[in-house]
Each structure stands twice: as structure tokens, then as C-alpha cells.
Amino acid sequence: MDKNNQLFIIILTLGIFLSISSFIQAQRPIRPVATYSIVAYDEASGQMGVAVQSHWFSVGSVVAWAEAGIGAVATQSFVEVSYGPLGLELMRAGKSSEDTLRALLAGDKHREVRQVAMVDVKGDVAVHTGKSCIAMAGHHKGKNYTVEANMMEKDSVWPAMAKAFENSTGPLVDRMTAALEAAQQEGGDIRGKQSAAILIVSTKSSGAAWKDRIFDLRVEDHPQPLLELKRLITIAKAYQHMNKGDEYITEGNSGEALKEYSRAMEIYPGNLEMYFWPAVLMAATGKTDESLPLFKKIFLQDKRWAELLQRLPKAGQFPNDSELMKKILSQLNE
């Protein structure tokens, strides 16, 4: 890096720090967002993110922050929301999670009521629980992750989260969810439960933010927010396979597309959309007989899918073959 670039980064970082200090000093603590959360990084999958649950409406819009190629932040307790975007800005300027957290706290006269955790793109984590956070409050810092909680029913919540995360296997989204479930099993928020969220991004930025956001799900208000969040995660996984199938169709690879569509059907069998597009692909690629049972299943539940099918040839999404269409539509009467 040449001297001009080094000077630019120093000036940029100094400007960010001064902005942080003046902004946070002007803030006053608001009501506590009693929360338990996990911030984690997974080198194998190239993913990082935040998962959270609270007795607070729309907790995900306040607590969880992440950006591909930069890092992830959870800001809670007497929450200062600006820790999220400002934390990401400092990490974008090249600061580590530890340096970023240190800078944020140094500029905040209310730091003892804050609880903040973050991970940078290298997987290094930092966490702070202020002395004035409402008990039971604490955190545990592990390799590539932190768990943190405040206003819990018991002080066993965050150790249980850490144990669940470390002992679980599979995709990062499932391991993070396991940590949230462990917290709830230990009693969770002393006031109960209301909302939950999970935000997972890629550790490498493609330059297309919508592609790098792997999971971005929020349960704003629900009697069983974790159960609802898990349901949404299942649906999201199915649609991820559907999207991959669509990409393969665009590339002209119908074989791989069918595999992805079939996987989506397995994950989320209750959605007719998961059956319709594989059936369309089968029929369009000469596997008409294999497609007919799927079309029959779809048409029996909702005949509007038959109308949609008839619109596809004009859009170039299905062969303009009257005999093929007739054979498929015959399933309406069987």
C-alpha cells in the first residue's frame, strides 16, 4: 500500500471515529431491548451473521446488522442502534472487530448499559457487556462466535447457547438456531418471547448485495417466534434450491435444474409451486409421463395452475405444442 492510500485510510478512520463520538455522545439510553443473540462466522461455508430472539417487537430491525465482505454486529441492552451501521463502517475501513468495538465504546458515555458483539471478515470476534446491563446479563466468547444475553431468567442462558453452538453440526443457519433454542430452553428473556430474526451474509462480497444475503428473515411478533423462524428458514432453503434451478434453466442445464427443483419439493412439500416448475421442466424436456402425476396433484388442489400453464407458451417458457398441452390438461378431469 503506498503512502497516499495509507494517509487516506488514516484520515477516513479518524473522520469516522469523530463522527461516532459526537453522535453517540448526543444519544440517551432508551428502554432496554432484553435480548439473547449469537454472532458467528463459519469458514467452511464462507458465511457470517447474527441471530436473535427477544420480548420486543421487531427485534431484528434493531439488533442485527451484517454486510458481505465486512462483518456482522449485534447491538442490544439499552440499545444504541448506530453501533450497527457505524461498526460496519469502521470494519469497512479495515479495522478489526476488537478495534471497532473499542472505538465505539470510547465515544459512548453510556457504554456501561450497552451490550454489543461483532465479528469481522477474518472471523475474529469482540463482545462487551456493560456493568449496568440488567441482570441476568453476560456473554461467552468462543472461536469465531460470541453469545450474549441480558435481562434473562437465569445466568445459565448464554453458557447453554455456547454449548449448543459448539456441539451442533450442519449449516451455520441451523447451528445458530440451535443456540437460540438452547437459550429459550433455559428460560430465555424473563419477560417471555415476542420476536426473532436471523441475518446471514457471505464473507466475500460479489458486488451484488442481494446475492450475498443468504438468509434475511424476521419474525416481528409471534407467540412462538423461534418456531416461526425455523419454519421460515425451511421455506427459505427450499426457495434457494428453486432459485438455483432457475439459474440452471437460464444456462440451458435442465438436468441440474431438475435436481434443484426436486430438492425444493423434498424440503417444502406443502407448496404447490415446488411441484409446478419441476413438472413444467419435465414436460418441456420430453419427460411428459413423469410430469403427469405432479400436474394431477397440483390441479386437484388448485385449478388455477392449469390456467397459468396455458400462459407459458406465449411467454416462451413452455413448448407451443397443442397435443402436449392437451395431454397435460387431461389431468384436470381424472
C-alpha positions as CSV (number, residue, x, y, z in Angstrom):
1,M,0.0,0.0,0.0
2,D,1.5,3.4,-1.0
3,K,1.8,6.4,1.4
4,N,-1.2,8.2,-0.2
5,N,-3.5,5.3,0.4
6,Q,-2.3,4.9,3.9
7,L,-2.9,8.6,4.6
8,F,-6.4,8.3,3.1
9,I,-7.3,5.4,5.3
10,I,-6.0,7.2,8.4
11,I,-8.0,10.3,7.6
12,L,-11.1,8.3,6.8
13,T,-10.9,6.3,10.0
14,L,-10.3,9.5,12.1
15,G,-13.3,11.1,10.4
16,I,-15.5,8.1,11.2
17,F,-14.3,8.0,14.8
18,L,-15.0,11.7,15.3
19,S,-18.5,11.2,13.8
20,I,-19.1,8.2,16.0
21,S,-18.0,10.0,19.2
22,S,-20.1,13.1,18.5
23,F,-23.2,11.1,17.5
24,I,-23.2,8.7,20.4
25,Q,-22.4,11.3,23.0
26,A,-25.6,13.1,21.9
27,Q,-27.7,10.0,22.4
28,R,-29.6,9.0,25.5
29,P,-30.3,5.4,26.6
30,I,-33.7,4.1,25.6
31,R,-35.7,1.3,27.0
32,P,-33.8,-2.0,27.2
33,V,-34.2,-4.4,24.4
34,A,-33.8,-7.5,26.6
35,T,-32.3,-9.9,24.2
36,Y,-30.2,-13.0,23.6
37,S,-28.2,-13.3,20.4
38,I,-25.3,-15.0,18.7
39,V,-22.8,-13.5,16.3
40,A,-20.9,-16.2,14.3
41,Y,-18.5,-16.9,11.4
42,D,-18.2,-20.1,9.5
43,E,-15.0,-20.5,7.5
44,A,-16.1,-23.7,5.7
45,S,-19.2,-22.2,4.2
46,G,-17.9,-18.7,3.9
47,Q,-20.8,-17.3,5.9
48,M,-21.2,-15.0,8.9
49,G,-24.2,-13.4,10.7
50,V,-26.4,-12.6,13.6
51,A,-29.4,-14.5,15.1
52,V,-31.5,-13.0,17.9
53,Q,-34.7,-13.5,20.0
54,S,-36.4,-11.1,22.4
55,H,-39.5,-10.0,24.1
56,W,-39.5,-6.9,22.0
57,F,-41.4,-6.1,18.8
58,S,-39.3,-6.4,15.5
59,V,-36.1,-7.1,17.3
60,G,-34.3,-7.9,14.0
61,S,-34.7,-4.3,12.8
62,V,-32.8,-3.0,15.8
63,V,-30.2,-5.6,16.8
64,A,-29.0,-7.4,13.7
65,W,-26.5,-5.9,11.2
66,A,-24.3,-7.5,8.6
67,E,-22.7,-6.8,5.3
68,A,-21.0,-9.3,3.0
69,G,-17.2,-9.0,2.9
70,I,-17.3,-6.7,6.0
71,G,-18.7,-8.2,9.2
72,A,-21.7,-8.6,11.5
73,V,-22.9,-6.7,14.6
74,A,-25.4,-7.3,17.3
75,T,-26.3,-4.2,19.4
76,Q,-28.7,-4.7,22.4
77,S,-29.5,-4.0,26.0
78,F,-30.1,-0.2,26.3
79,V,-29.6,-0.4,22.6
80,E,-27.7,2.2,20.6
81,V,-28.7,1.3,17.0
82,S,-25.9,3.3,15.5
83,Y,-23.4,0.7,16.7
84,G,-24.6,-1.4,13.8
85,P,-24.0,0.8,10.8
86,L,-21.1,2.6,12.4
87,G,-19.5,-0.7,13.4
88,L,-19.7,-1.9,9.8
89,E,-18.3,1.4,8.5
90,L,-15.2,1.0,10.7
91,M,-14.7,-2.6,9.7
92,R,-15.1,-1.5,6.0
93,A,-12.2,0.9,6.6
94,G,-10.0,-2.0,7.7
95,K,-10.5,-2.0,11.4
96,S,-10.7,-5.4,13.3
97,S,-13.7,-6.3,15.4
98,E,-11.7,-5.5,18.5
99,D,-10.6,-2.1,17.3
100,T,-14.0,-1.3,16.1
101,L,-15.7,-2.2,19.4
102,R,-13.1,-0.3,21.3
103,A,-13.6,2.8,19.2
104,L,-17.4,2.7,19.6
105,L,-17.2,2.3,23.4
106,A,-14.7,5.0,23.7
107,G,-17.1,7.5,22.2
108,D,-20.1,6.4,24.3
109,K,-20.7,7.9,27.8
110,H,-23.5,5.3,28.2
111,R,-21.3,2.3,27.4
112,E,-22.0,0.6,30.7
113,V,-25.6,0.0,29.7
114,R,-24.7,-1.4,26.3
115,Q,-24.3,-5.0,25.1
116,V,-22.5,-5.3,21.8
117,A,-20.9,-8.1,19.8
118,M,-19.3,-8.3,16.4
119,V,-17.3,-10.4,14.0
120,D,-15.1,-9.3,11.2
121,V,-14.4,-10.8,7.9
122,K,-11.4,-12.7,9.3
123,G,-13.6,-14.5,11.9
124,D,-12.3,-12.5,14.8
125,V,-14.9,-11.6,17.4
126,A,-15.3,-9.0,20.1
127,V,-18.0,-8.5,22.7
128,H,-18.9,-6.1,25.5
129,T,-21.4,-6.4,28.4
130,G,-21.6,-3.2,30.4
131,K,-21.7,-3.3,34.2
132,S,-25.1,-1.7,34.3
133,C,-26.9,-4.1,31.9
134,I,-29.9,-5.5,33.7
135,A,-29.3,-8.9,35.3
136,M,-29.1,-11.6,34.4
137,A,-26.6,-10.4,31.8
138,G,-23.4,-11.8,30.3
139,H,-21.6,-13.2,27.4
140,H,-19.3,-16.0,26.2
141,K,-16.7,-15.6,23.6
142,G,-15.6,-18.7,21.6
143,K,-13.7,-19.4,18.4
144,N,-15.4,-17.4,15.6
145,Y,-18.5,-16.7,17.7
146,T,-19.9,-14.9,20.7
147,V,-23.2,-15.4,22.5
148,E,-24.7,-12.6,24.7
149,A,-27.8,-12.0,26.7
150,N,-29.4,-9.5,29.1
151,M,-32.4,-9.5,31.4
152,M,-32.6,-13.3,31.2
153,E,-34.5,-15.5,33.6
154,K,-31.2,-17.3,34.6
155,D,-27.5,-16.8,34.2
156,S,-27.3,-20.3,32.6
157,V,-28.7,-18.9,29.3
158,W,-25.5,-17.8,27.5
159,P,-23.4,-20.9,28.6
160,A,-26.2,-23.1,27.2
161,M,-26.1,-21.1,23.9
162,A,-22.4,-21.6,23.6
163,K,-22.6,-25.3,24.3
164,A,-25.4,-25.8,21.8
165,F,-23.5,-23.9,19.1
166,E,-20.2,-25.7,19.6
167,N,-21.9,-29.2,19.7
168,S,-24.1,-28.7,16.7
169,T,-23.3,-29.6,13.1
170,G,-24.5,-28.7,9.7
171,P,-25.1,-25.3,8.0
172,L,-24.4,-22.1,10.0
173,V,-28.1,-21.2,10.0
174,D,-29.0,-24.4,11.8
175,R,-26.2,-24.1,14.4
176,M,-27.2,-20.5,15.2
177,T,-30.8,-21.5,15.5
178,A,-29.8,-24.3,17.9
179,A,-28.1,-21.7,20.1
180,L,-31.3,-19.7,20.2
181,E,-33.4,-22.7,21.1
182,A,-31.0,-23.6,23.9
183,A,-31.4,-20.2,25.3
184,Q,-35.2,-20.5,25.4
185,Q,-35.0,-23.9,27.0
186,E,-33.0,-22.3,29.8
187,G,-35.8,-19.7,30.3
188,G,-34.7,-17.0,27.9
189,D,-35.9,-13.5,28.4
190,I,-37.5,-13.1,31.9
191,R,-40.5,-11.3,30.3
192,G,-41.2,-14.1,27.7
193,K,-40.8,-14.1,23.9
194,Q,-42.1,-12.0,21.0
195,S,-39.8,-11.7,18.0
196,A,-36.8,-13.3,16.4
197,A,-34.5,-12.8,13.4
198,I,-31.6,-14.2,11.5
199,L,-29.3,-12.4,9.1
200,I,-26.5,-14.3,7.3
201,V,-24.3,-13.0,4.6
202,S,-21.3,-14.2,2.6
203,T,-17.8,-13.5,3.9
204,K,-16.8,-12.5,0.4
205,S,-18.7,-9.7,-1.5
206,S,-19.7,-10.4,-5.0
207,G,-20.7,-6.7,-5.5
208,A,-24.3,-7.8,-5.7
209,A,-25.7,-7.4,-2.2
210,W,-28.9,-9.3,-3.0
211,K,-26.9,-12.4,-3.9
212,D,-24.6,-12.1,-0.8
213,R,-27.6,-12.0,1.6
214,I,-28.0,-15.8,2.3
215,F,-30.7,-15.5,5.0
216,D,-32.6,-12.4,6.0
217,L,-35.6,-13.4,7.9
218,R,-37.6,-11.7,10.7
219,V,-40.5,-12.7,12.9
220,E,-41.8,-9.4,14.1
221,D,-44.5,-10.5,16.5
222,H,-45.5,-14.1,17.3
223,P,-46.4,-16.2,20.3
224,Q,-43.7,-18.7,19.3
225,P,-41.1,-16.7,17.4
226,L,-38.4,-19.4,17.3
227,L,-40.8,-22.0,15.9
228,E,-41.9,-19.5,13.3
229,L,-38.4,-18.5,12.4
230,K,-37.5,-22.2,11.9
231,R,-40.5,-22.6,9.6
232,L,-39.4,-19.6,7.6
233,I,-35.8,-20.9,7.4
234,T,-37.1,-24.2,5.9
235,I,-39.1,-22.3,3.3
236,A,-36.1,-20.1,2.5
237,K,-33.9,-23.2,2.0
238,A,-36.5,-24.6,-0.5
239,Y,-36.6,-21.4,-2.4
240,Q,-32.8,-21.2,-2.5
241,H,-33.0,-24.5,-4.4
242,M,-35.7,-23.2,-6.7
243,N,-33.6,-20.2,-7.5
244,K,-30.6,-22.4,-8.3
245,G,-32.9,-24.4,-10.6
246,D,-34.0,-21.2,-12.3
247,E,-30.3,-20.3,-12.8
248,Y,-29.6,-23.7,-14.4
249,I,-32.6,-23.2,-16.7
250,T,-31.2,-19.9,-17.8
251,E,-27.9,-21.7,-18.6
252,G,-29.7,-24.5,-20.5
253,N,-28.8,-27.2,-18.0
254,S,-32.1,-28.9,-17.4
255,G,-30.6,-31.9,-15.7
256,E,-29.1,-29.9,-12.8
257,A,-32.2,-27.7,-12.7
258,L,-34.4,-30.7,-12.2
259,K,-32.2,-31.9,-9.3
260,E,-32.6,-28.5,-7.6
261,Y,-36.3,-28.4,-8.1
262,S,-36.7,-31.9,-6.8
263,R,-34.7,-30.9,-3.7
264,A,-37.0,-28.0,-3.1
265,M,-40.0,-30.4,-3.3
266,E,-38.5,-32.6,-0.6
267,I,-37.8,-29.7,1.7
268,Y,-41.1,-27.9,1.4
269,P,-43.7,-30.4,0.1
270,G,-46.7,-28.3,1.2
271,N,-46.2,-25.6,-1.5
272,L,-47.6,-26.3,-5.0
273,E,-45.1,-24.0,-6.6
274,M,-42.4,-26.6,-5.7
275,Y,-44.2,-29.2,-7.8
276,F,-45.3,-27.0,-10.7
277,W,-42.0,-25.9,-12.1
278,P,-40.4,-29.3,-11.9
279,A,-43.5,-30.7,-13.8
280,V,-43.2,-27.9,-16.4
281,L,-39.5,-28.7,-16.9
282,M,-40.2,-32.5,-17.2
283,A,-42.9,-32.0,-19.8
284,A,-40.8,-29.5,-21.7
285,T,-37.8,-31.8,-21.9
286,G,-39.6,-35.0,-23.1
287,K,-40.5,-36.5,-19.7
288,T,-44.2,-35.9,-20.1
289,D,-45.3,-39.2,-18.4
290,E,-43.2,-38.4,-15.4
291,S,-44.7,-34.9,-15.2
292,L,-48.4,-36.0,-15.3
293,P,-48.7,-37.2,-11.6
294,L,-47.3,-33.9,-10.5
295,F,-49.7,-31.9,-12.6
296,K,-52.5,-34.1,-11.4
297,K,-51.6,-33.4,-7.7
298,I,-51.4,-29.7,-8.5
299,F,-54.7,-29.4,-10.4
300,L,-56.6,-31.4,-7.8
301,Q,-55.7,-28.8,-5.2
302,D,-56.0,-25.6,-7.3
303,K,-57.1,-25.5,-11.0
304,R,-55.7,-22.0,-11.5
305,W,-52.3,-23.6,-12.1
306,A,-53.7,-25.1,-15.3
307,E,-54.6,-21.6,-16.4
308,L,-51.0,-20.4,-15.6
309,L,-49.6,-23.3,-17.6
310,Q,-51.5,-22.3,-20.7
311,R,-50.0,-18.8,-20.5
312,L,-46.4,-20.1,-20.6
313,P,-46.0,-20.8,-24.3
314,K,-46.7,-17.2,-25.3
315,A,-44.0,-16.1,-22.9
316,G,-41.6,-18.6,-24.4
317,Q,-41.5,-20.7,-21.2
318,F,-43.1,-23.8,-22.5
319,P,-43.3,-25.6,-25.9
320,N,-46.1,-24.3,-28.1
321,D,-47.4,-27.8,-28.6
322,S,-51.2,-28.2,-28.6
323,E,-51.1,-32.0,-28.2
324,L,-48.7,-31.8,-25.3
325,M,-50.9,-29.2,-23.6
326,K,-54.0,-31.3,-24.2
327,K,-52.3,-34.3,-22.6
328,I,-51.4,-32.4,-19.5
329,L,-54.7,-30.6,-19.1
330,S,-56.4,-34.0,-19.3
331,Q,-55.3,-34.4,-15.7
332,L,-58.0,-31.9,-14.7
333,N,-60.7,-34.5,-15.4
334,E,-59.1,-37.5,-13.9
